[in-house]
Amino acid sequence: MFSDAPVAVDRGRYQDTVTPWEEPAWRAEALDWVRAGLTAHGLRPTGQWRVRLRPWSVLLRLCVEGPGAVWFKANPPASAFEGALTAALARWVPGHVLRPLAVDTDRGWSLLPDGGPLFRDVLARESVTPGAWEELVRQYAAVQHALSPRASEIERLGVPAVPVGALPGVLDRLDDTPLPSRDRAALRELRPRLPDWCAELAALGVPDSLDHADLHDGQLFHPAPGRFTFFDWGDAVVAHPFSSLAVPARRAAEHHGPQVLPRLRDAYLEPWTDTGRTTAQLRRAASLAWRLSALNRAAAYGRLFPTASGAAASATAAAGARCLLELLDEPPF
């Protein structure tokens, strides 16, 4: 049913990365698990499949009889919560996320249905108005708003909790990030201002929720106009929800220019207007969270397979450094 020679192995920029896929026993065990999951849902693979290997995941795409495909994902230990989180989200916010076909919470494995076209692919082939981005962030904010009462439940699934007051400590732990001396000096000069920013954001009283932490156009499906499906939760944290806005808003600005940012901010804030906070307070919180979001995104690059080393580890460290330096940027609104 499965060939020992996949159609393609994609290592991207991480040609020397080592993942569990290289271990024959692990690979055989994973494929047996996938086979059992497909059988349980009456799905028959066609034998065509490809593998995407990264220092932070193993992703296997299998064609099945009929339309669509099925995806197997293996997470490293630091993000092994993703399967359990995905399953919980399918119960709590159905229609906004994928419903997994199978999950092994101990091994960090998930079997997922296809979600339709990626938003990134839609953007590549057709004109998309700023209004689509506004609807995207509005829908995601509504998901976060609905999940706020479940923050402690999400944390119990293994998702790291990083309250606003803990963010200065995140920067301290990232002090060994490889950076040019000028950038390191700028971050150290900024460090005394962090507690005040964090205290102000916390005082505004928006409760913690699920922060995807990497909600770009390749991390969500756009199956139909006005519909978005959010996935890929391996970088997620329980944190200030407004930290999620920066990534999609920056992508929207790349397509439509920075003039769209205030409208995106206000679209994102719409679901939060029932919290008793003024528009000015919500906008101030969004500005503070925009800047501080760099910390959790930079920290997420450390969630690698233990065997990741060499150029692969260096490349991910460089990506984390680029995120960290966004802490130096003034918020755009």
C-alpha positions in Angstrom: 0.0 0.0 0.0 3.0 2.4 0.7 6.1 2.4 -1.4 9.5 2.5 0.2 10.4 5.2 -2.3 8.3 8.4 -1.9 7.5 10.5 -4.9 9.6 13.3 -3.5 11.4 14.3 -0.4 11.4 18.1 0.1 14.0 19.4 2.6 13.7 23.1 1.5 16.6 25.2 2.7 17.5 22.6 5.4 19.4 20.0 3.3 21.3 18.6 6.2 18.4 18.4 8.6 18.0 15.1 10.5 14.5 14.1 11.6 13.0 10.8 12.8 12.0 10.1 9.2 15.6 8.9 8.6 15.1 6.1 11.2 13.7 3.0 9.4 11.9 1.7 12.6 10.3 5.1 13.3 9.2 5.4 9.7 7.7 2.0 9.6 5.8 2.6 12.8 4.5 5.9 11.6 3.3 4.5 8.3 1.6 1.6 10.1 -0.2 4.2 12.2 -1.2 6.2 9.1 -2.5 3.0 7.4 -4.7 2.2 10.5 -6.0 5.7 10.6 -7.0 5.6 6.9 -8.6 2.3 7.2 -10.7 3.5 10.2 -12.1 6.2 7.9 -12.6 3.9 4.9 -9.9 5.7 2.9 -7.7 4.0 0.4 -4.3 5.5 -0.5 -3.3 5.5 -4.2 0.3 5.0 -3.4 1.4 8.5 -4.5 2.9 10.4 -1.6 5.6 13.0 -0.8 7.5 14.0 2.3 8.4 17.5 3.6 11.1 17.5 6.2 12.0 20.4 8.3 13.8 20.7 11.7 10.4 21.3 13.3 8.2 18.8 11.6 7.8 15.8 9.4 4.9 16.2 6.9 3.6 13.5 4.7 1.0 14.1 1.9 -0.9 11.0 0.7 -3.3 10.9 -2.2 -6.4 8.9 -1.5 -9.1 7.6 -3.7 -11.6 10.3 -4.5 -10.9 14.1 -4.2 -8.4 15.6 -1.9 -5.5 14.3 0.1 -4.6 13.3 3.7 -1.7 14.7 5.7 0.4 13.0 8.4 2.3 15.4 10.7 4.9 14.5 13.4 5.9 17.3 15.8 9.1 17.5 17.9 8.7 17.1 21.7 8.4 20.8 22.4 5.3 21.1 20.1 3.9 17.6 20.5 0.8 19.3 21.9 -0.4 20.2 18.4 -2.5 17.1 17.8 -4.4 17.4 21.0 -4.9 21.1 20.5 -6.2 20.6 17.0 -8.6 18.0 18.2 -9.8 20.2 21.0 -10.2 23.2 18.7 -12.4 21.1 16.4 -14.8 20.6 19.3 -14.6 24.2 20.6 -14.6 26.2 17.4 -15.9 23.9 14.7 -15.8 25.2 11.2 -12.8 27.3 11.8 -10.2 24.6 12.1 -9.4 21.2 10.7 -11.0 18.2 12.4 -8.2 15.5 12.6 -8.8 12.0 11.4 -6.5 10.6 14.2 -4.2 11.9 16.9 -1.5 10.3 19.0 -0.9 12.7 21.8 2.0 10.8 23.3 4.0 10.6 20.0 3.0 14.0 18.7 1.4 12.6 15.5 -1.7 13.8 13.7 -3.6 12.6 10.6 -5.4 15.5 8.9 -7.8 15.9 6.1 -7.1 18.3 3.2 -8.5 21.8 3.9 -8.7 23.1 0.3 -6.6 25.8 -1.3 -4.1 27.7 0.8 -4.7 31.4 1.1 -1.2 31.8 -0.3 -2.2 29.9 -3.5 -5.3 32.0 -3.9 -3.3 35.2 -3.6 -0.9 33.9 -6.3 -3.6 33.2 -8.9 -6.2 35.9 -8.4 -6.7 39.5 -7.2 -7.7 39.6 -3.5 -9.0 42.9 -2.0 -8.0 44.2 1.4 -11.5 43.3 2.6 -10.5 39.6 2.4 -7.6 40.2 4.8 -10.0 42.2 7.1 -12.4 39.2 7.2 -9.5 36.8 7.9 -8.3 38.7 11.0 -11.9 39.4 12.1 -12.7 35.6 12.0 -9.5 34.7 13.8 -10.1 37.3 16.5 -13.6 35.8 17.0 -12.0 32.4 17.5 -9.7 33.8 20.1 -12.5 35.6 21.8 -14.5 32.4 22.0 -11.4 30.6 23.4 -10.5 33.1 26.1 -12.6 31.2 28.8 -10.7 28.0 27.8 -7.2 29.4 28.3 -6.4 27.1 31.3 -7.8 24.1 29.4 -5.5 24.9 26.5 -2.5 25.2 28.8 -3.3 21.8 30.3 -3.0 20.3 26.7 0.7 21.3 26.9 0.6 24.6 25.1 3.1 26.9 26.7 1.6 29.8 28.7 3.4 33.1 28.4 1.5 35.8 30.2 2.4 39.4 29.5 4.4 39.7 32.7 6.7 36.9 31.6 7.8 38.5 28.4 10.9 40.3 29.8 12.1 36.9 30.9 11.6 35.6 27.4 14.0 38.3 26.1 16.5 37.4 28.8 16.4 33.7 27.7 17.0 34.8 24.1 20.1 36.8 25.0 22.4 34.2 23.4 20.6 34.5 20.0 23.3 35.1 17.4 23.1 38.8 16.5 25.4 41.5 15.2 26.9 43.4 18.1 25.0 46.6 17.1 21.7 44.8 17.2 22.4 43.1 20.5 23.3 46.4 22.0 20.0 47.9 20.8 18.0 45.1 22.4 19.9 45.5 25.7 19.2 49.2 25.6 15.5 48.5 25.0 15.3 45.9 27.8 14.5 48.4 30.7 11.4 49.6 28.8 9.8 46.1 28.5 8.4 45.9 32.1 6.5 49.2 31.6 5.1 48.2 28.2 4.0 44.8 29.7 2.5 46.4 32.8 0.5 48.8 30.6 -0.8 46.0 28.3 -1.7 43.8 31.3 -3.6 46.7 33.0 -5.8 47.0 29.9 -7.3 43.7 31.1 -7.8 41.8 27.8 -7.7 38.1 29.0 -5.1 35.6 27.5 -6.2 33.3 24.8 -4.6 31.2 22.0 -2.0 33.0 20.0 -1.2 31.1 16.8 2.1 33.0 16.7 2.7 32.5 12.9 -0.6 33.2 11.2 0.7 33.9 7.7 -1.0 33.1 4.4 0.5 29.6 4.2 -1.0 28.6 7.5 -4.7 28.9 6.6 -7.0 27.6 4.0 -9.4 29.7 1.9 -11.9 27.2 0.6 -14.5 29.7 -0.5 -15.1 33.5 -0.5 -15.4 34.7 3.1 -14.3 31.4 4.6 -11.0 30.7 6.3 -9.7 27.6 8.1 -6.8 28.0 10.5 -4.2 25.2 11.0 -0.6 24.5 11.9 -0.5 25.2 15.7 3.0 24.1 16.5 4.2 27.6 17.4 1.1 28.4 19.5 1.1 29.8 23.0 -1.4 30.9 25.6 -0.7 34.6 25.6 -2.1 38.0 25.0 -4.4 37.4 22.0 -3.6 40.6 20.2 -0.1 39.3 19.5 -1.6 37.3 16.6 -2.3 40.4 14.5 1.2 41.3 13.5 2.0 38.4 11.1 -1.1 38.5 8.9 -1.2 42.3 8.9 2.4 42.5 7.7 1.6 40.1 4.9 -1.5 42.2 3.9 0.7 45.3 3.9 3.1 43.6 1.5 0.3 43.1 -0.9 -1.7 46.3 -0.5 0.7 48.8 1.2 0.8 50.1 4.8 -2.3 52.2 4.4 -4.4 49.0 5.0 -3.0 48.5 8.5 -5.4 50.7 10.5 -8.4 49.1 8.9 -7.0 45.6 9.6 -6.4 46.6 13.2 -10.0 47.8 13.6 -11.4 44.7 11.9 -9.4 42.5 14.2 -10.6 44.4 17.2 -14.3 44.2 16.3 -15.0 40.9 18.3 -13.4 42.5 21.4 -15.6 45.6 21.5 -18.0 43.8 23.9 -15.4 43.7 26.6 -16.2 47.1 28.1 -13.0 48.7 26.9 -13.0 51.8 24.8 -11.8 51.9 21.2 -8.8 53.9 22.3 -7.9 51.3 24.9 -8.2 48.4 22.4 -6.1 50.3 19.9 -3.4 51.0 22.5 -3.4 47.3 23.5 -3.0 46.3 19.8 -0.1 48.7 19.4 1.7 47.3 22.5 1.0 43.7 21.6 2.2 44.2 18.0 5.7 45.0 19.3 5.8 42.4 22.1 4.7 39.6 19.7 8.2 39.4 18.4 9.3 37.6 21.6 7.1 34.5 21.4 7.6 34.2 17.7 11.4 34.3 18.2 11.3 31.8 21.0 9.2 29.3 18.9 12.2 28.7 16.6 13.7 26.7 19.4 11.1 23.9 19.1 13.2 21.6 16.9 13.7 17.9 16.7 16.5 17.0 19.2 18.6 15.7 16.2 18.5 19.1 14.4 22.0 20.5 14.2 24.5 22.0 11.8 23.3 24.3 9.1 19.6 23.4 9.8 19.9 24.6 13.4 21.9 27.7 12.3 19.2 28.6 9.7 16.4 28.4 12.3 18.4 30.4 14.7 18.8 33.1 12.1 15.1 33.1 11.4 14.5 33.5 15.2 16.9 36.4 15.2 15.0 38.2 12.5 11.8 37.9 14.5 13.5 39.1 17.7 14.8 42.2 15.9 11.2 43.2 15.2 11.0 44.2 18.8 13.0 47.2 17.8 10.5 48.4 15.3 7.9 51.1 16.2 4.4 49.8 15.8 2.7 51.1 12.6 -0.4 52.4 14.4 
